[in-house]
Amino acid sequence: MSAIFDTASVEWQPVRPEVTEGVFGKPLLDDKIKVVLTRVVPNGKFRPHRDKYSHVFYFLSGEGTVTVGGQPSVARAGVVARVDAGETHAYENTGGE
C-alpha cells in the first residue's frame, strides 16, 4: 500500500536478537522489497551471519566496521555495502553515537 509518513511515527524494535546486540529497526516496507531504518548503539553489533536474500546497507552517520565476505571495511556516513544472498556479513558500531 502506498503511503507518506514521518519515520517518527514508527516505533524502534529490536532486530533479530538471536544474532544482534544493541540493534534496533523501524520497518518501513516489508513486501517484495524490505526496507528497515536501523540504529546501532555504541558497541552494538550484528554478528556474522548469512541470509537467503541480498541487501544493501547505507550508513548515515557514526563509525564502525562492516564485513562482507570476510573483508572488513570502515563504516561511516556515505558508505554503501552490497551483500549478495548467502554471503557472510556483519557490522559493529565502534564509535560513540
C-alpha positions in Angstrom: 0.0 0.0 0.0 1.3 3.4 -0.9 1.9 5.8 2.0 3.5 9.0 3.1 4.5 9.1 6.7 7.0 10.5 9.2 9.5 7.9 10.4 8.9 9.3 14.0 5.5 7.6 13.9 7.2 4.2 13.6 8.5 2.5 16.8 12.0 1.2 17.2 12.0 -2.6 17.6 14.9 -5.0 18.5 16.3 -6.6 15.3 17.0 -10.3 15.3 18.1 -10.6 18.9 19.5 -14.1 18.2 22.4 -12.6 16.2 22.5 -9.0 17.4 23.3 -6.8 20.4 22.0 -3.3 20.6 20.5 -3.2 17.1 17.0 -1.6 16.6 15.0 -1.1 13.5 12.0 0.8 12.2 10.4 -1.4 9.4 9.4 1.0 6.6 8.5 -1.6 3.9 8.2 -5.4 4.1 6.8 -6.6 0.8 8.7 -7.7 -2.3 11.4 -5.4 -1.1 12.3 -5.0 2.6 13.4 -1.6 3.9 14.4 -1.0 7.5 15.8 2.1 9.1 18.4 0.7 11.6 20.1 2.2 14.7 23.0 0.5 16.3 24.0 1.7 19.8 27.7 2.2 20.7 29.4 -1.2 20.9 26.3 -2.8 19.3 26.8 -5.4 16.6 25.2 -7.8 14.1 27.3 -10.9 14.4 28.5 -12.8 11.2 25.6 -14.5 9.5 24.1 -15.3 6.1 20.7 -14.5 4.7 18.7 -16.0 1.8 18.2 -12.6 0.3 20.5 -9.8 -1.0 20.6 -6.5 0.8 22.2 -3.0 0.8 23.4 -1.1 3.9 23.8 2.7 3.5 25.4 4.3 6.5 24.0 7.7 7.5 26.3 8.5 10.4 28.6 7.1 13.1 31.7 5.0 12.7 32.3 1.3 12.8 33.2 -1.7 10.8 31.3 -3.7 8.2 32.5 -7.1 7.0 31.2 -8.7 3.7 32.6 -12.0 2.5 35.3 -11.9 5.1 36.6 -8.5 4.0 36.3 -5.8 6.8 35.9 -2.1 5.9 35.3 1.1 7.6 31.6 2.0 8.1 30.9 5.8 8.1 28.5 8.2 6.6 28.1 7.7 2.9 29.5 4.1 2.8 27.4 1.5 1.0 27.7 -2.2 1.5 26.1 -4.6 -1.0 25.6 -8.1 0.2 24.7 -11.0 -2.1 22.3 -13.7 -1.0 24.1 -16.3 1.0 27.2 -14.2 1.6 28.5 -13.9 5.2 28.3 -10.4 6.6 28.4 -8.5 9.9 28.7 -4.9 11.3 29.6 -3.2 14.5 29.4 0.3 15.9 32.8 1.2 17.2 32.0 4.9 17.8 30.3 6.9 20.4 27.0 7.7 18.7 
